[in-house]
Amino acid sequence: MSKPNPTKRSFFVTFLGASAALAVLAGFGIIYYVFNNVKNLNLAVEGDITTLSMLGEFIGGSVGTMWSLAGVIFFYLALIYQRRELELQREELLESRKIMDKQSKTLQTQQFENTFFQLLEFHLNAAKRIETQDGANGFDKMYVDFKKALTATKRKRKTTGSSQNLDSQSFETSFRLVYDSYRNTLSHYMESYKALLFLVDEKSSDPVFYVNIIKPHLTEQEVLMQFYYLLLYDKNERFKTVVENYGLFQRLNIRAVHAIDKLHLEELKETAYQATPEKRMDDSGKDEEPKKRKKLFFKTE
């Protein structure tokens, strides 16, 4: 429904007000004219009484009608002004609500960011603590130890006459041996990392933005150990979903994985290894289905 033109409405109100004022003035004019011309009436004379009665009926019929009309107009104008006041009050309430909503969103964003950067700092501190005694990179050392554990498993299987092609259980057993060596620091690191990601996924209005803040802080060695931690040890479905949704293995060293393992790469969706795509909307306001991408180069034949 289209809103009335403010100019036309203002003109109409002015016209009604002027009409009512003129009706009141006209009534006073008629009364003045009548009484100014009946000064010589004698109430003792029957003819004058009749004349005065007729004048009263005239005044009541004409002036009364005009003033009744003016009263209706004034009442209508009062309703119009009251409605306008209500509209202004409603507009003020809407503006106040918008301001309060903005303030509430701003406060929520500030609270979220405070928590986010605190958790990010905890995570970075946990990453710094993963160092070996000789000062080498702890994550790189874990990967080297993992390769050694797999090599030892292959040699053991060879001596027993078993196939050297390792299955998932062999990988999991080898990784658990390495994980147990770094349990105190690595478990704290991974729990703080998951808490950070789950906070962004659940509470943020723009999770891609905050995930892209986290990614540059991750080294290739970190991502490599996160990859094996997820697939061989933790197996947390929520963690897996977040990784796939935001491309958290984008910096994964595929060649390093290929050097020891062609078994687990395809357990995750391709989006886990890609840059996080921005959401795109179609004309109906719904998320468009992502276009089918080419197979990644690490797919095994």
Secondary structure, DSSP 8 states (H G I E B T S, - for coil): -----HHHHHHHHHHHHHHHHHHHHHHHHHHHHHHHS-TT--TTSHHHHHHHHHHHHHHHHHHHHHHHHHHHHHHHHHHHHHHHHHHHHHHHHHHHHHHHHHHHHHHHHHHHHHHHHHHHHHHHHHHHH-B-TTS-BHHHHHHHHHHHHHHHHHHHHHHTT--SS--HHHHHHHHHHHHHHTHHHHHHHHHHHHHHHHHHHHH-S-HHHHHHHHGGG--HHHHHHHHHIIIIII--HHHHHHHHHHTTTTT--HHHHHHH-SSSGGGS-GGGGS------B-TTS-B---------TT---
